């Protein structure tokens, strides 16, 4: 039993608005718990104690309470809404991915502290390896709602995701973040509570919302807000499991590994990508499979497993040659597979200290990525190309590549571009002392861009 607390007015008001008795609500809590394999003896006195602040629900009971209220109300009610959210610095503990997506989106819109200070964790990378999809699926399929969801509802979610993905590539992760997360919380996630005319449309709806959650995570990643990104990716993985436990779930496992590798945190990444390959092989097209293999190569390179990295690179190239599409929208979101494989081959070779190979792959990537649609990719590729040229003591060419990168980065709201600019300043200082042509002007532009 916890210490005496102030009355929970949020819970009281919600119960009154629904018009539910304490006894009926207690029965609902017991029913939801039983569906999830837990026997509770919750009664009307327990509800009264929670409302009065004498006690708080323990374990997963708060989740069951929110679910019971949601079913009575016919809409999504989260633990946060009934005053049971964890402390601001702890974040959401919702086991229901629909509620978790709603909570995350609202936290973004309301600038809540727990999301702002959320930290990326290496333990979080391994989350899919221990995830119990069956338990979550039982809870999700127990939903009862009068709202009928149609194909048009799902199509609109996909159209909005596509539009904001395209804008993200041109203007950076900071563009439209609040709009995307508000739509996720208020419109997209709630449709997953509805009734579907068939299972195929239900799976499509979960897939569409999973892709929107991925976009929200990607935007946070581009802004350097890695803890928030990881939470969205985890929710995206959980939703993807309900949509397609093979291909889409494998892709989201790859996403969590990709983030960790970008942060130079390879722990669990090999196991995670191997798990993704186990799920995905035989269920995805060659383009998507190539993207799984190239992430596998990066994971091996990050831990200096050179022969394994080389084998994975060959597997990626072989898969890319297969013409057995169509490629699903969840993997198309990262851009053309050939371009992505080339870009990540360059990063793999960087980790393997092959600067000549890295340079060639970056140059090939610039050809394979559409410069209008993928402006940020071109900017970061020029920056990486400059790094590779500098490592080969080709200062004039490095300055030219970095100059092009800065030109492309103008107007972007992206922490990744800022980090790229910051990283070249120490080398530019050396070039200035050596009187390398263009170095002084580029150093000035870098200062102005960071200011």
HUCORKA-V276930 format. One record per run of one state. SS is the DSSP state (@ for helix, = for strand, . for the rest). FROM is the first residue (numbers start at 1). LEN is the number of residues. If there is no record, write none. Layout:
ss=SS from=FROM len=LEN
ss=SS from=FROM len=LEN
//
This chain:
ss=. from=1 len=8
ss=@ from=9 len=10
ss=. from=19 len=3
ss=@ from=22 len=14
ss=. from=36 len=8
ss=@ from=44 len=9
ss=. from=53 len=8
ss=@ from=61 len=13
ss=. from=74 len=23
ss=@ from=97 len=13
ss=. from=110 len=3
ss=@ from=113 len=4
ss=. from=117 len=5
ss=@ from=122 len=4
ss=. from=126 len=1
ss=@ from=127 len=4
ss=. from=131 len=2
ss=@ from=133 len=9
ss=. from=142 len=6
ss== from=148 len=2
ss=. from=150 len=1
ss=@ from=151 len=21
ss=. from=172 len=5
ss=@ from=177 len=15
ss=. from=192 len=3
ss== from=195 len=2
ss=. from=197 len=2
ss=@ from=199 len=24
ss=. from=223 len=3
ss=@ from=226 len=18
ss=. from=244 len=3
ss=@ from=247 len=16
ss=. from=263 len=6
ss=@ from=269 len=12
ss=. from=281 len=5
ss=@ from=286 len=17
ss=. from=303 len=3
ss=@ from=306 len=15
ss=. from=321 len=8
ss=@ from=329 len=4
ss=. from=333 len=4
ss=@ from=337 len=15
ss=. from=352 len=3
ss=@ from=355 len=14
ss=. from=369 len=6
ss=@ from=375 len=17
ss=. from=392 len=3
ss=@ from=395 len=15
ss=. from=410 len=5
ss=@ from=415 len=19
ss=. from=434 len=5
ss=@ from=439 len=12
ss=. from=451 len=1
//
